[in-house]
């Protein structure tokens, strides 16, 4: 009886999975990456570019990571920026070079790709993003 149950289990439950997994090479194909995976790759590149911009242009005054204090008293940590306004609202001022932030903040003007990268990085360090 036990032997018969084992055969039934193998034939009814295990065998269909084995047959499916061992299909011919003609049946096998590599699925295309879903759009979300492609976007993740782009965001990863944008994240690292944005991180480099933040380190080079912003870290002298702002805490740019997920912890630590800003070295400039009037420079908010990047991780708290979304408490004051939507992060994407920074795009236009950064592209146009409008002075934003603390009174002695230098005026920066970035191209659209750099703004996208910097905002991707800033978004990733927000307190709610963790």
Secondary structure, DSSP 8 states (H G I E B T S, - for coil): -HHHHHHHHIIIIIHHHHHHHT--TTT-------HHHHHHHHHHHHHHHHHHHIIIIITTTS--SSSS--SSTTS--GGGGGGTS-GGGHHHHHHHT---SSTT-------HHHHHHHHHHHHHTSGGG-
